[in-house]
Amino acid sequence: MSSYIFYGSKVEFQKKTPKHYRTLTDLVMELDVSKMLVQIEGQEHKENSVEKVKVENFVAGSQEYAGVREHVILNFANFLAKMDVKNIYLHNPPLQISEQILLSNLVIRAK
């Protein structure tokens, strides 16, 4: 996994992001919905193995951080662990997120 942290304007950040990507908001919604499985007692059910969401390019714009719950920001490394991400592009991330990225020994390319 490669991480790109960009501090600067939105216009310059958009120039550095790939054409096709998934957003922070999109992935938070997908992972939250997948946790909402309801099992009815007495009904037969299969054990569902949790499969990681595969993401080629994950982009988090500076405006998105305020739109997700605090636990996503505080536990960003755990959030990433639920996915199989190839490239991460972060625009002006909060200090908590950039510190977690550094501590988790991800490859960082500051731009």
C-alpha positions as CSV (number, residue, x, y, z in Angstrom):
1,M,0.0,0.0,0.0
2,S,1.3,3.4,-0.9
3,S,0.1,6.6,0.8
4,Y,0.2,10.1,-0.6
5,I,-0.3,13.0,1.8
6,F,-0.9,16.3,0.2
7,Y,-1.0,19.6,2.0
8,G,-2.2,22.5,-0.2
9,S,-5.1,23.6,-2.3
10,K,-7.9,21.5,-3.6
11,V,-7.1,22.3,-7.2
12,E,-3.5,21.1,-6.9
13,F,-4.6,18.0,-5.0
14,Q,-7.1,17.1,-7.8
15,K,-4.3,17.3,-10.3
16,K,-2.4,14.6,-8.4
17,T,-5.2,12.2,-7.9
18,P,-6.1,9.4,-10.3
19,K,-9.1,9.5,-12.6
20,H,-10.9,6.6,-11.0
21,Y,-11.1,6.3,-7.3
22,R,-13.4,5.6,-4.2
23,T,-13.9,8.3,-1.6
24,L,-13.8,8.2,2.2
25,T,-17.5,8.9,2.4
26,D,-18.3,6.1,0.0
27,L,-16.2,3.5,1.8
28,V,-17.5,4.5,5.3
29,M,-21.0,4.0,4.0
30,E,-20.2,0.6,2.4
31,L,-18.5,-0.7,5.5
32,D,-21.2,0.6,7.9
33,V,-24.0,-1.1,5.8
34,S,-22.1,-4.4,5.7
35,K,-22.2,-4.4,9.6
36,M,-25.9,-4.1,9.6
37,L,-26.7,-7.8,9.1
38,V,-29.6,-9.0,11.2
39,Q,-29.8,-12.6,12.3
40,I,-33.1,-14.0,13.4
41,E,-32.9,-16.6,16.2
42,G,-34.2,-20.0,15.2
43,Q,-33.5,-19.3,11.5
44,E,-30.8,-21.2,9.7
45,H,-27.9,-18.9,8.7
46,K,-24.5,-19.3,7.1
47,E,-21.4,-18.0,8.7
48,N,-20.4,-15.1,6.6
49,S,-16.6,-14.6,6.4
50,V,-15.8,-11.0,6.2
51,E,-14.1,-10.2,3.0
52,K,-12.0,-7.1,2.7
53,V,-13.2,-4.4,0.3
54,K,-10.7,-4.1,-2.6
55,V,-9.9,-0.6,-3.6
56,E,-7.4,0.4,-6.2
57,N,-7.3,4.2,-5.4
58,F,-8.8,5.6,-2.1
59,V,-9.1,9.4,-2.1
60,A,-10.0,11.5,1.0
61,G,-10.6,15.2,0.3
62,S,-10.2,17.7,3.1
63,Q,-14.0,18.4,3.2
64,E,-14.8,14.7,3.9
65,Y,-13.1,14.4,7.3
66,A,-15.8,16.5,9.0
67,G,-18.5,14.3,7.4
68,V,-17.5,11.0,9.1
69,R,-17.9,9.9,12.7
70,E,-15.1,10.7,15.1
71,H,-14.2,7.0,15.5
72,V,-13.2,6.8,11.8
73,I,-10.7,9.6,12.4
74,L,-9.4,8.3,15.7
75,N,-9.1,4.7,14.4
76,F,-8.1,5.4,10.8
77,A,-5.5,2.6,10.8
78,N,-8.2,0.1,11.8
79,F,-10.6,1.5,9.2
80,L,-7.9,0.9,6.5
81,A,-7.3,-2.6,7.8
82,K,-10.8,-3.5,6.8
83,M,-9.9,-2.9,3.2
84,D,-7.4,-4.1,0.6
85,V,-6.2,-0.7,-0.7
86,K,-3.4,-0.2,-3.2
87,N,-3.1,3.6,-3.2
88,I,-4.2,6.2,-0.6
89,Y,-4.5,9.9,-1.4
90,L,-5.1,12.2,1.5
91,H,-5.8,15.9,1.2
92,N,-4.9,18.0,4.3
93,P,-5.6,15.1,6.7
94,P,-6.2,15.8,10.4
95,L,-3.1,15.3,12.6
96,Q,-4.6,12.1,14.1
97,I,-4.8,10.5,10.6
98,S,-1.3,11.5,9.4
99,E,0.2,10.3,12.7
100,Q,-1.6,6.9,12.4
101,I,-0.3,6.6,8.8
102,L,3.3,7.3,9.9
103,L,3.0,4.9,12.9
104,S,1.6,2.1,10.8
105,N,4.7,2.1,8.6
106,L,2.9,2.7,5.3
107,V,4.9,4.0,2.4
108,I,4.5,7.7,2.5
109,R,5.0,10.1,-0.4
110,A,4.3,13.6,0.8
111,K,3.3,15.9,-2.1
